[in-house]
Amino acid sequence: MGLNTSADAPLPVGEVSRLIGGWIDRLGAIWVEGQITQLSRRPGAGVVFLTLRDPSHDISVSVTCYRQVFDAVADVISEGARVVVHAKPEWYAPRGQLSLRAAEIKPVGVGELLARLEQLKKSLAAEGLFAPDRKKPLPFLPQLIGLVCGRASAAERDVLENARHRWPAVRFEVRNVPVQGVHAVPQVVQAVKELDALDEVDVIVVARGGGSVEDLLPFSDEQLVRTVASCRTPVVSAIGHEPDTPLLDYVADLRASTPTDAAKRVVPDVGEEYERVAFLRDRARRGVEAFLDREERGLAHALARPCMEHPHRMVEDREEQITAYVDRARRTLGHLLDRAESELTHTHARVVALSPAATLQRGYAVLQKKQGGAVVRAADEVASGEELRARVADGEFTVRVDI
């Protein structure tokens, strides 16, 4: 709408700003592409401020959005990233400043791919496929190693040569498959399943050299991740270089930074093991020698004791003690026997003095009835003419009662 203004009737700045804001408010939301040059996320603030720049024309515009809009892509974008923003133009009248209010932010190109991978990563992690307690330990010395890699690739050569250099007797079961493109995922999955089904395979290595994000995309495929998670055989991921982290790295039982590192992590070095065995053998020998030296010193110390240098002295001392004890016991026993003999003699004399035989020796006689041998103690116990047996000191004879 045209305005009638002149040098004599100009419009105030505030009115001009208000009119520009009204015109901009009538504009709809638009998609804008640019590069993030400034990013401000204040802790606790509900709004995020950033600046989009057009490198070809060196033009920048301010963008604001609510924190939840930015948090949806915060893991995959940062300063310097190219993004596409769905926003509505806004005019800040007090400062006369144009900005965009973003309702949606999308990474451009690789950023968009990384955003999808990040979302898949969060989903699989929530299922527990990346949990540490699911990781299986690798065998110390695998007898047969399954290898999934590209045909005649540098990754295959690195794994085979380094593993055989470390342990010449190691054996491989190799599956050559495409490692990029539309046919990579199904063939890698099939190769992993075939190796996992072989009982003699102790560990599986999935190896590939470095490449772009698009080249390594098959190793972040959900089907491959779930296949590796269900394997009973330990799986080693050796994809790309150190900075490359496909989703296979998170689900594998061991992540190797490169194919060469995978060979070092899976197969022990025969030279190092020989040195370790030699070290342990020397350590054991030193321990045994130290033990023997200690015991020898202890034995020498024991032999130096007087009782060991002159063992007969102890026997002689004990012999003297035993002789003294025997003499003492003999004397004690003799005293006891003498005392017992004296007591027995006295007792015998008393018994003899009190016995009936001693009475008979003094001239007395004992009258007994012939029937039953009862002793006659009173005169009325016998009848006239009854025969009795009279016992005297030297014998006995028969008498007749005469009353």
C-alpha positions in Angstrom: 0.0 0.0 0.0 1.4 3.3 -1.0 2.0 6.0 1.6 1.8 9.8 1.0 5.0 11.2 2.5 7.2 14.1 1.9 10.0 16.0 3.4 7.5 18.1 5.2 5.3 15.2 6.3 7.6 12.2 7.0 6.6 9.1 8.9 8.1 8.4 12.3 10.6 5.5 12.6 8.2 3.6 14.9 5.4 3.9 12.4 7.6 2.6 9.6 8.7 -0.3 11.8 5.1 -1.1 12.7 4.1 -1.1 9.0 7.0 -3.4 8.1 6.0 -5.8 10.9 2.4 -5.9 9.7 3.5 -6.7 6.2 5.9 -9.4 7.3 3.2 -10.9 9.6 1.2 -11.6 6.5 3.9 -13.8 5.1 3.6 -17.6 5.5 6.1 -20.2 6.8 9.0 -20.9 4.4 11.9 -23.4 4.1 15.3 -21.8 4.4 18.7 -23.4 3.9 21.9 -22.1 5.4 24.9 -22.8 7.6 24.8 -22.5 11.3 27.5 -19.9 12.3 26.4 -19.1 15.8 24.6 -21.2 18.3 23.4 -20.2 21.8 21.8 -22.6 24.2 21.5 -21.0 27.6 21.0 -23.4 30.5 17.4 -23.4 31.7 16.2 -21.2 28.8 13.3 -22.4 26.8 14.5 -20.7 23.5 17.6 -21.5 21.4 19.2 -18.7 19.3 21.2 -19.4 16.2 22.4 -17.6 13.1 22.0 -19.0 9.5 24.5 -17.7 7.0 24.5 -17.9 3.2 28.2 -18.5 2.4 27.8 -17.6 -1.3 26.4 -14.2 -0.6 27.8 -13.6 2.9 24.3 -12.9 4.3 23.1 -13.9 7.7 19.7 -14.1 9.4 18.8 -14.7 13.1 16.7 -17.8 13.9 15.0 -18.6 17.2 13.2 -21.8 18.1 11.9 -23.6 21.2 14.3 -25.9 22.9 12.3 -29.0 22.1 12.6 -28.2 18.4 16.3 -28.0 18.6 16.7 -31.0 21.0 15.2 -33.2 18.3 18.4 -32.8 16.2 20.9 -31.6 18.8 22.9 -34.9 18.6 23.7 -34.5 14.9 24.1 -30.7 14.3 26.5 -28.1 15.6 28.1 -24.9 14.5 29.2 -25.2 10.8 26.5 -27.7 9.9 24.2 -27.1 7.0 20.5 -27.3 7.8 17.1 -26.7 6.3 14.7 -24.8 8.6 11.0 -24.5 8.3 10.3 -21.1 9.8 8.0 -18.0 9.8 9.6 -14.5 9.4 9.1 -12.2 12.4 9.8 -8.5 12.8 11.0 -7.2 16.1 9.7 -3.6 16.0 11.7 -2.0 18.9 15.0 -2.8 17.2 13.8 -3.0 13.6 15.2 -6.5 13.3 14.1 -9.4 11.1 14.4 -13.0 12.4 12.9 -16.4 11.7 10.9 -18.4 14.2 11.8 -22.1 13.4 9.2 -24.8 13.8 11.4 -27.6 12.4 15.1 -28.2 11.7 16.5 -30.8 9.4 20.1 -31.6 8.7 21.1 -31.5 5.0 22.8 -34.5 3.3 25.0 -36.4 5.6 23.5 -34.7 8.6 20.0 -36.1 7.7 21.5 -39.5 7.4 23.3 -39.2 10.7 20.0 -38.1 12.3 18.2 -41.2 11.1 21.1 -43.4 12.4 21.1 -41.6 15.7 17.3 -42.3 16.1 17.9 -46.0 15.2 20.7 -46.2 17.7 18.5 -44.8 20.5 15.8 -47.3 19.6 18.1 -50.3 19.6 19.8 -49.2 22.8 16.4 -48.9 24.5 15.9 -52.6 23.6 19.1 -53.5 25.4 21.0 -54.7 22.3 24.0 -52.6 23.3 24.1 -53.6 27.0 27.5 -54.5 28.3 26.2 -57.7 30.0 25.3 -59.1 26.6 29.0 -59.0 25.5 30.6 -62.4 25.2 34.3 -62.9 26.0 36.7 -63.8 23.2 38.6 -67.1 23.4 42.3 -66.8 24.3 43.5 -68.8 21.3 40.8 -69.4 18.7 41.4 -72.5 16.5 39.3 -71.2 13.6 38.4 -67.6 12.9 35.5 -66.6 10.7 36.2 -63.6 8.6 33.6 -61.6 6.7 35.1 -59.0 4.3 35.3 -57.8 0.7 37.0 -59.9 -1.9 40.8 -59.2 -2.2 40.3 -56.2 0.0 42.9 -54.4 2.1 40.9 -55.3 5.2 41.2 -59.0 4.4 44.9 -58.8 3.8 45.5 -56.8 7.0 43.6 -59.3 9.1 45.1 -62.5 7.6 48.7 -61.2 7.4 48.8 -59.7 10.9 47.0 -62.7 12.5 49.3 -65.2 10.9 52.3 -63.1 11.7 51.3 -63.2 15.4 50.3 -66.9 15.4 51.3 -68.9 12.3 49.1 -71.9 13.2 45.8 -69.9 13.2 43.2 -70.9 10.6 40.5 -68.8 8.9 37.1 -69.5 7.4 36.7 -66.5 5.0 33.4 -65.3 3.5 33.9 -62.7 0.7 30.9 -60.4 0.3 30.1 -57.0 -1.0 30.8 -54.4 1.7 28.9 -51.5 0.2 25.9 -51.0 -2.1 22.4 -52.5 -2.2 23.6 -56.1 -2.0 25.9 -55.7 1.0 23.5 -56.1 3.9 21.8 -59.4 2.9 25.1 -61.0 1.9 26.9 -59.9 5.1 24.0 -61.1 7.2 24.0 -64.5 5.4 27.8 -64.8 5.9 27.5 -64.1 9.6 24.7 -66.6 10.0 26.7 -69.3 8.1 29.8 -68.8 10.2 27.8 -68.7 13.4 26.3 -72.1 12.5 29.7 -73.7 12.3 30.6 -75.3 15.7 34.4 -75.1 15.0 34.4 -71.3 14.5 35.4 -69.7 17.7 35.1 -66.0 16.8 33.7 -64.0 13.8 35.4 -60.9 12.5 33.5 -58.5 10.3 36.1 -56.2 8.6 36.1 -53.3 6.1 38.4 -50.5 5.3 37.6 -46.8 5.7 35.1 -44.9 3.6 32.4 -42.2 3.7 29.3 -42.3 5.8 27.3 -43.6 2.8 29.9 -46.3 2.2 29.7 -47.6 5.8 25.9 -47.4 5.9 25.4 -51.2 5.5 27.1 -51.8 8.8 24.5 -49.7 10.6 21.6 -51.6 9.1 19.1 -52.8 11.7 18.9 -56.3 10.2 22.6 -56.8 10.5 22.6 -55.4 14.0 19.9 -57.8 15.2 21.7 -60.7 13.5 24.9 -60.0 15.3 23.0 -59.6 18.6 21.5 -63.1 18.2 24.9 -64.8 17.4 26.1 -67.4 19.9 29.7 -66.9 18.6 31.6 -63.8 19.7 31.7 -61.1 17.0 34.4 -58.5 16.5 33.6 -55.3 14.5 36.5 -53.9 12.5 34.9 -51.3 10.3 36.8 -48.3 8.9 39.1 -46.3 11.0 39.2 -45.0 14.6 36.6 -42.1 14.0 34.1 -44.4 12.2 31.5 -45.8 14.5 28.7 -47.7 12.7 26.0 -49.3 14.8 27.8 -52.7 14.4 30.5 -51.4 16.7 27.9 -51.0 19.6 26.3 -54.5 19.3 29.5 -56.4 18.6 31.2 -58.2 21.5 34.4 -56.3 20.7 35.1 -53.2 18.7 38.4 -52.9 16.9 39.5 -49.5 15.6 40.9 -51.0 12.3 41.1 -54.5 10.7 44.8 -54.6 11.8 43.7 -53.9 15.4 41.2 -56.7 15.1 43.9 -59.2 14.2 45.9 -58.1 17.3 42.9 -58.3 19.6 41.7 -61.7 18.4 45.0 -63.6 18.1 47.7 -63.6 20.8 51.3 -62.9 19.7 53.4 -66.1 19.8 56.5 -64.1 20.5 54.9 -62.2 23.4 53.4 -65.4 24.8 56.8 -67.1 24.6 58.4 -64.2 26.4 55.6 -64.3 29.0 56.1 -68.0 29.5 59.9 -67.5 29.8 59.3 -64.7 32.3 56.9 -66.8 34.3 59.3 -69.8 34.1 62.2 -67.6 35.3 60.0 -66.2 38.0 59.0 -69.7 39.2 62.6 -70.8 39.1 63.7 -67.8 41.2 60.8 -68.5 43.6 61.8 -72.2 44.0 65.5 -71.2 44.4 64.6 -68.6 47.0 62.5 -71.2 48.8 65.3 -73.8 48.8 67.8 -71.2 50.0 65.5 -70.2 52.8 64.9 -73.8 53.8 68.6 -74.6 53.5 69.5 -71.7 55.9 66.8 -72.9 58.2 68.1 -76.4 58.2 71.7 -75.2 58.8 70.4 -73.1 61.7 68.6 -76.1 63.1 71.7 -78.3 62.7 73.8 -75.7 64.5 71.7 -76.1 67.7 73.5 -78.0 70.5 70.9 -80.7 70.6 71.6 -81.5 66.9 75.4 -81.1 67.2 75.6 -83.5 70.2 72.4 -85.6 70.2 73.9 -88.2 72.6 74.2 -85.6 75.3 70.4 -85.3 75.5 70.1 -89.1 75.7 72.8 -89.3 78.4 71.1 -86.6 80.4 67.8 -88.5 80.1 69.6 -91.7 81.0 70.8 -90.3 84.3 67.4 -89.0 85.1 65.8 -92.3 84.3 68.4 -94.1 86.5 67.7 -91.8 89.3 64.0 -92.3 88.9 64.4 -96.1 88.8 66.6 -96.1 92.0 64.1 -93.8 93.7 61.2 -96.1 92.7 63.1 -99.2 93.8 63.9 -97.6 97.2 60.3 -96.5 97.6 58.9 -99.9 96.7 61.4 -101.6 99.1 60.2 -99.4 101.9 56.6 -100.2 101.1 57.3 -103.9 101.0 59.3 -103.8 104.3 56.5 -101.9 106.0 53.8 -104.3 104.6 55.9 -107.3 105.7 56.2 -105.9 109.2 52.5 -105.2 109.4 51.7 -108.7 108.1 54.0 -110.3 110.7 52.3 -108.4 113.5 48.9 -109.3 112.2 49.9 -113.0 111.9 51.1 -113.0 115.5 47.8 -111.5 116.7 45.8 -114.0 114.7 47.8 -116.9 116.0 47.5 -115.6 119.6 43.7 -115.3 119.3 43.1 -118.5 117.3 41.4 -121.6 119.0 44.5 -123.7 118.2 46.5 -121.5 120.6 44.0 -122.2 123.3 44.2 -125.9 122.7 48.0 -125.6 123.0 47.6 -124.4 126.5 45.8 -127.7 127.5 42.2 -126.9 126.7 39.9 -129.3 124.8 36.8 -128.8 122.7 33.8 -131.2 123.0 31.7 -131.8 120.0 28.7 -133.9 119.3 29.3 -136.7 116.9 26.2 -136.0 115.0 26.5 -132.6 113.4 29.7 -131.5 115.2 28.0 -129.0 117.4 30.2 -127.6 120.2 29.1 -128.5 123.7 28.9 -125.3 125.7 26.7 -126.3 128.7 26.3 -129.5 130.8 22.6 -129.9 130.0 23.3 -130.2 126.3 24.5 -133.8 126.8 22.9 -137.0 128.2 24.4 -139.7 130.3 26.1 -142.4 128.3 26.3 -140.1 125.2 29.5 -140.3 123.2 31.3 -137.1 122.4 34.3 -136.2 120.3 37.1 -134.4 122.3 39.5 -132.3 120.2 42.9 -131.4 121.7 46.0 -129.7 120.4 47.5 -132.9 119.0 44.3 -134.6 117.7 41.0 -135.8 118.9 39.4 -138.8 120.7 36.0 -140.2 121.8 34.7 -139.8 125.4 31.5 -141.1 127.1 29.4 -138.9 129.4 29.0 -140.3 132.9 26.5 -138.4 135.0 
